Amino acid sequence: MKFEISAQKREAQGTGASRRLRRSGKVPGIVYGGASGPVNVELDHKQLLRNLGNEKFHASILSMTLDGAVEPVLLRAYNMHPFKMQVQHVDFQRVVRDRKIHMKVPLHFVNAEVSPGVKEQGGVVNHVINEIDISCLPDDLPEFIEVDMAAMKVGDSIHAKDLPYPQGVEPVLHRNENPVIATLIVPTLVTEEEETAAAEAVPAASEVPTTEQAAPEEKAEEVKAGDKAEKKEKK
């Protein structure tokens, strides 16, 4: 899927100018990188917000039309209003076709429902991470990386180096790390020992003190006081 976005150069700077821009239905942004200097831009808020709701928009080469020229860019960052569905600012980076890019792409987990761990052992899938850093040339950028869980059993894990990366794509791993992507675990079960311990911790109905049981001495004192009062009255 190809995304096309339009932008215009933004002349006014400052907090006040950005606030007025947002009130008019625009989003302030910046385009940087490549052989050109940074350019302050503005974009239509509705179009941008709609695109941000599409997962592919975050990991695709975008075609930006700026002052009549079209150039490829990547979405690098965006800020949202603390409680409104409003984009406050957005950053784009120019793409150089012969230079590798470093990008986060989503992970798509498939076939967990047919795995032995789920079908036969009653296991539950635990997604440890949902996106991964990769490095590749712009033309090799995948929309997502697939994680096939069809062969997994309870106790199995899939690591970053286990994934089948497309040609020209490699994971960005620091200090030779190999993080866990997903695991297949057994749901937490209450054992018989835990049930017994829980039952013992709850007092039986006969052990729960009633008012009389809780304060027998107080009751006895009340009876004695009543007897004394009756004797005085008789006298």
C-alpha positions in Angstrom: 0.0 0.0 0.0 1.4 3.4 -1.0 0.7 6.4 1.2 0.7 9.9 -0.3 0.7 12.9 1.9 0.7 16.6 1.2 2.6 19.3 3.1 3.2 23.0 2.8 6.1 25.0 4.1 5.5 26.7 7.4 6.8 30.2 7.8 5.4 31.3 11.2 7.4 29.9 14.2 6.8 29.8 17.9 4.3 28.4 20.4 1.6 30.9 19.5 1.9 30.3 15.8 1.7 26.5 16.3 -1.4 27.0 18.5 -3.1 29.0 15.8 -2.2 26.4 13.2 -3.8 23.6 15.2 -7.0 25.6 15.7 -7.2 25.9 11.9 -7.1 22.1 11.4 -3.4 21.9 10.6 -0.4 20.1 12.3 3.0 21.6 12.6 5.9 19.4 11.6 9.4 19.1 10.3 11.2 17.2 7.5 14.9 16.6 7.9 17.7 14.3 6.7 19.2 13.5 3.3 21.2 16.1 1.4 18.8 19.0 2.2 18.4 21.0 5.4 15.4 20.8 7.7 12.2 22.3 6.6 9.3 23.3 8.8 6.0 22.1 7.3 2.3 21.9 8.1 -0.1 19.1 7.2 -3.9 18.5 7.3 -4.8 17.2 10.7 -7.7 14.9 9.5 -5.7 13.2 6.9 -2.7 12.7 9.2 -4.8 11.3 12.1 -6.5 8.9 9.7 -3.2 7.7 8.4 -1.8 7.3 11.9 -4.5 4.8 12.7 -3.1 2.5 10.0 -0.3 0.2 11.2 1.3 0.2 7.8 1.7 4.0 7.8 4.3 3.7 10.6 6.6 1.3 8.7 6.3 2.4 5.1 8.1 4.7 2.7 5.7 7.7 2.3 5.4 9.9 -0.7 5.3 13.5 0.5 4.4 16.3 -1.9 6.0 19.5 -0.8 6.0 22.7 -3.0 5.2 20.6 -6.1 8.0 18.1 -5.6 7.5 14.6 -4.4 10.1 13.0 -2.1 10.2 9.7 -0.1 10.1 10.1 3.7 9.6 8.1 6.8 7.5 8.9 9.8 9.9 9.3 12.7 7.9 10.7 15.6 4.7 12.4 16.5 3.2 13.9 19.7 -0.4 13.6 20.7 -2.4 15.9 23.0 -2.6 14.5 26.6 -6.3 13.9 26.4 -7.6 15.0 23.0 -7.4 13.0 19.7 -5.2 15.8 18.4 -1.7 15.5 16.8 0.5 18.2 18.2 3.6 17.8 16.1 5.1 15.3 13.6 8.6 14.5 12.3 9.5 13.0 8.9 12.9 11.9 7.7 13.9 12.0 4.0 14.9 8.7 2.5 18.1 8.2 0.5 17.6 5.1 -1.7 21.1 3.8 -1.4 21.5 4.3 2.3 20.3 1.8 4.9 17.6 2.9 7.3 17.0 1.8 10.9 13.3 1.2 11.6 10.9 -0.4 14.0 8.4 -2.7 12.2 5.4 -4.6 13.8 5.4 -8.3 14.4 2.4 -10.4 13.2 1.9 -13.6 15.2 0.3 -16.4 13.2 -0.8 -20.0 13.7 -0.8 -20.1 17.5 -4.2 -21.6 17.5 -3.0 -24.7 15.6 0.2 -25.2 17.6 0.5 -28.4 19.9 1.0 -26.1 22.9 -2.4 -24.5 22.5 -4.5 -27.3 20.9 -3.2 -30.2 22.9 -1.6 -28.8 26.0 -3.9 -25.8 26.8 -1.1 -23.3 26.7 -1.4 -19.6 26.4 0.6 -17.4 24.1 2.6 -14.6 25.8 3.7 -11.8 23.3 6.8 -10.3 24.9 7.4 -7.7 22.3 5.2 -6.5 19.4 7.7 -4.7 17.2 11.4 -5.1 16.3 14.2 -2.9 15.2 15.6 -3.7 11.7 18.1 -2.3 9.3 17.7 -2.4 5.5 17.7 -0.4 2.3 14.5 1.6 1.8 13.3 -0.6 -1.1 13.6 -3.7 1.2 11.6 -2.3 4.0 8.9 -4.8 5.0 5.5 -3.8 6.4 5.8 -6.4 9.2 7.8 -9.4 10.2 5.8 -12.7 10.6 6.2 -14.8 13.7 5.0 -18.4 12.9 4.0 -20.2 16.1 2.6 -23.4 14.5 5.3 -25.7 15.9 5.4 -24.3 19.5 4.8 -26.5 22.6 4.3 -25.4 26.2 7.7 -24.0 27.4 8.9 -23.1 24.0 10.2 -19.6 23.2 10.9 -17.7 20.0 13.8 -15.3 19.9 14.7 -12.5 17.6 17.4 -14.5 15.8 14.8 -17.3 15.1 12.6 -15.1 12.8 12.8 -15.5 9.0 13.8 -12.0 7.9 13.2 -11.0 4.2 16.3 -10.7 2.0 18.3 -7.6 2.7 16.7 -7.2 6.2 18.5 -7.9 9.4 17.6 -7.3 13.1 19.4 -4.5 15.0 20.7 -6.3 18.1 23.0 -4.6 20.6 25.9 -6.5 22.3 24.9 -9.7 20.6 21.5 -9.8 22.5 18.8 -12.2 21.4 15.6 -11.0 23.1 12.5 -13.3 23.5 9.7 -12.5 21.1 7.0 -14.8 22.4 6.6 -17.8 24.7 3.9 -20.5 25.2 3.1 -20.9 28.8 0.7 -22.9 31.0 -2.1 -20.8 32.6 -1.7 -20.3 36.3 -3.5 -23.1 38.1 -4.4 -23.4 41.7 -2.8 -26.7 43.0 -4.4 -29.0 45.6 -1.8 -27.9 48.2 -2.7 -24.2 47.6 -6.5 -25.0 47.9 -5.9 -26.9 51.2 -3.7 -24.1 52.5 -6.4 -21.6 51.6 -9.1 -23.6 53.2 -7.1 -23.9 56.4 -6.5 -20.2 56.5 -10.3 -19.5 56.6 -11.7 -20.3 60.0 -14.7 -22.7 60.2 -18.1 -21.3 61.1 -17.9 -22.9 64.6 -14.5 -21.2 65.1 -15.8 -17.7 64.3 -16.5 -16.0 67.6 -20.0 -14.8 68.3 -20.6 -11.8 70.5 -21.0 -14.1 73.5 -17.9 -16.1 72.6 -15.9 -13.0 71.8 -16.5 -11.5 75.3 -17.5 -14.2 77.8 -16.0 -12.2 80.7 -18.0 -9.1 79.8 -21.2 -11.2 79.7 -20.4 -12.7 83.2 -19.9 -9.3 84.6 -23.2 -8.1 83.2 -25.0 -11.1 84.8 -23.3 -10.4 88.2 -24.3 -6.7 88.0 -27.9 -7.8 87.3 -28.0 -10.1 90.3 -26.7 -7.4 92.6 -29.4 -4.9 91.3 -32.2 -7.4 92.0 -30.9 -8.1 95.6 -30.9 -4.3 96.3 -34.4 -3.9 95.0 -35.7 -6.8 97.3 -34.1 -5.2 100.3 
